[in-house]
Amino acid sequence: MSAIDTELNGLAEDFDFLGDWEERYRYVIELGRDLAPLTDSERSGANKVRGCASQVWLVTEPQVEGRLRFRGDSDAHIVRGLIAILLKLFSGRPPAEILAFDAKAAFERLGLSGALSAQRSNGLASMVARIRSDAELAAAA
């Protein structure tokens, strides 16, 4: 089992424990509150994620042994929480592990696919696409 799968299992347990979506949304928002803020210079066009209704920025930082660290922020509370979930899953992982992970299946397992509006689902897909793109670039380097 990969480290991402282990993290997903923990998130799924938390979501199952919470039960209804009102509680789950509060949990997602709480996860977003723990994100470290980005600097003004990191809130740049180069870090902006296209395809999100909200303002979303993702910073990718190569680490030792080729691992990728991700940091992110948004101007929307729920989206900040979604970013926090993505960071839990993907940050600190090697590109091959990121690319092998089925994010769509993970979001279905967490129930996010059915609980998010179409706009938020599209934004989440855009964030995952950006992370995968950066992982592909790092893997090719």
Contacts in CASP RR format, 6 or more apart in sequence:
PFRMAT RR
TARGET T0000
AUTHOR 0000-0000-0000
METHOD contacts of the structure
MODEL  1
MSAIDTELNGLAEDFDFLGDWEERYRYVIELGRDLAPLTDSERSGANKVR
GCASQVWLVTEPQVEGRLRFRGDSDAHIVRGLIAILLKLFSGRPPAEILA
FDAKAAFERLGLSGALSAQRSNGLASMVARIRSDAELAAAA
2 97 0 8 1.000
2 100 0 8 1.000
2 101 0 8 1.000
3 93 0 8 1.000
3 97 0 8 1.000
4 89 0 8 1.000
4 90 0 8 1.000
4 93 0 8 1.000
4 97 0 8 1.000
4 98 0 8 1.000
4 101 0 8 1.000
5 101 0 8 1.000
7 88 0 8 1.000
7 89 0 8 1.000
8 89 0 8 1.000
8 106 0 8 1.000
8 109 0 8 1.000
8 110 0 8 1.000
11 85 0 8 1.000
11 88 0 8 1.000
11 89 0 8 1.000
11 110 0 8 1.000
12 109 0 8 1.000
12 110 0 8 1.000
14 27 0 8 1.000
15 24 0 8 1.000
15 27 0 8 1.000
15 110 0 8 1.000
15 111 0 8 1.000
18 24 0 8 1.000
18 27 0 8 1.000
21 115 0 8 1.000
24 115 0 8 1.000
25 78 0 8 1.000
25 115 0 8 1.000
28 78 0 8 1.000
28 81 0 8 1.000
28 82 0 8 1.000
28 84 0 8 1.000
28 85 0 8 1.000
29 77 0 8 1.000
29 78 0 8 1.000
29 80 0 8 1.000
29 81 0 8 1.000
31 80 0 8 1.000
31 81 0 8 1.000
31 84 0 8 1.000
31 85 0 8 1.000
31 88 0 8 1.000
32 77 0 8 1.000
32 80 0 8 1.000
32 81 0 8 1.000
32 83 0 8 1.000
32 84 0 8 1.000
33 80 0 8 1.000
34 84 0 8 1.000
35 71 0 8 1.000
35 72 0 8 1.000
35 73 0 8 1.000
35 80 0 8 1.000
35 81 0 8 1.000
35 83 0 8 1.000
35 84 0 8 1.000
35 87 0 8 1.000
36 71 0 8 1.000
37 73 0 8 1.000
38 47 0 8 1.000
38 57 0 8 1.000
38 59 0 8 1.000
38 71 0 8 1.000
38 72 0 8 1.000
38 73 0 8 1.000
42 57 0 8 1.000
42 59 0 8 1.000
42 71 0 8 1.000
42 73 0 8 1.000
43 55 0 8 1.000
43 57 0 8 1.000
43 73 0 8 1.000
44 57 0 8 1.000
45 57 0 8 1.000
47 57 0 8 1.000
47 58 0 8 1.000
47 59 0 8 1.000
48 55 0 8 1.000
48 56 0 8 1.000
48 57 0 8 1.000
49 56 0 8 1.000
49 57 0 8 1.000
49 58 0 8 1.000
49 123 0 8 1.000
49 126 0 8 1.000
49 127 0 8 1.000
49 130 0 8 1.000
50 126 0 8 1.000
51 122 0 8 1.000
51 123 0 8 1.000
51 126 0 8 1.000
52 74 0 8 1.000
52 79 0 8 1.000
52 122 0 8 1.000
52 123 0 8 1.000
52 126 0 8 1.000
52 127 0 8 1.000
53 119 0 8 1.000
53 120 0 8 1.000
53 122 0 8 1.000
53 123 0 8 1.000
54 74 0 8 1.000
54 75 0 8 1.000
54 76 0 8 1.000
54 79 0 8 1.000
54 123 0 8 1.000
55 74 0 8 1.000
55 75 0 8 1.000
55 76 0 8 1.000
56 72 0 8 1.000
56 73 0 8 1.000
56 74 0 8 1.000
56 79 0 8 1.000
56 83 0 8 1.000
56 123 0 8 1.000
56 126 0 8 1.000
56 127 0 8 1.000
57 72 0 8 1.000
57 73 0 8 1.000
57 74 0 8 1.000
58 70 0 8 1.000
58 71 0 8 1.000
58 72 0 8 1.000
58 83 0 8 1.000
58 127 0 8 1.000
58 130 0 8 1.000
58 131 0 8 1.000
59 70 0 8 1.000
59 71 0 8 1.000
59 72 0 8 1.000
60 68 0 8 1.000
60 69 0 8 1.000
60 70 0 8 1.000
60 131 0 8 1.000
60 134 0 8 1.000
60 138 0 8 1.000
61 68 0 8 1.000
61 69 0 8 1.000
61 70 0 8 1.000
61 71 0 8 1.000
62 68 0 8 1.000
62 69 0 8 1.000
62 138 0 8 1.000
63 69 0 8 1.000
63 92 0 8 1.000
65 94 0 8 1.000
66 94 0 8 1.000
66 95 0 8 1.000
66 138 0 8 1.000
67 92 0 8 1.000
67 93 0 8 1.000
67 94 0 8 1.000
68 90 0 8 1.000
68 91 0 8 1.000
68 92 0 8 1.000
68 93 0 8 1.000
68 94 0 8 1.000
68 95 0 8 1.000
68 98 0 8 1.000
68 134 0 8 1.000
68 135 0 8 1.000
68 138 0 8 1.000
69 91 0 8 1.000
69 92 0 8 1.000
70 86 0 8 1.000
70 87 0 8 1.000
70 90 0 8 1.000
70 91 0 8 1.000
70 92 0 8 1.000
70 131 0 8 1.000
70 134 0 8 1.000
71 87 0 8 1.000
71 91 0 8 1.000
72 83 0 8 1.000
72 87 0 8 1.000
73 80 0 8 1.000
73 83 0 8 1.000
74 80 0 8 1.000
74 83 0 8 1.000
78 120 0 8 1.000
79 120 0 8 1.000
79 123 0 8 1.000
82 112 0 8 1.000
82 120 0 8 1.000
82 124 0 8 1.000
82 127 0 8 1.000
83 127 0 8 1.000
85 110 0 8 1.000
85 112 0 8 1.000
86 124 0 8 1.000
86 127 0 8 1.000
86 128 0 8 1.000
86 131 0 8 1.000
89 101 0 8 1.000
89 103 0 8 1.000
89 106 0 8 1.000
90 98 0 8 1.000
90 101 0 8 1.000
90 131 0 8 1.000
95 135 0 8 1.000
95 136 0 8 1.000
95 138 0 8 1.000
95 139 0 8 1.000
96 139 0 8 1.000
98 131 0 8 1.000
98 132 0 8 1.000
98 135 0 8 1.000
99 132 0 8 1.000
99 135 0 8 1.000
99 136 0 8 1.000
99 139 0 8 1.000
103 128 0 8 1.000
103 132 0 8 1.000
104 113 0 8 1.000
104 125 0 8 1.000
107 113 0 8 1.000
107 124 0 8 1.000
112 121 0 8 1.000
112 124 0 8 1.000
113 121 0 8 1.000
114 121 0 8 1.000
116 124 0 8 1.000
END
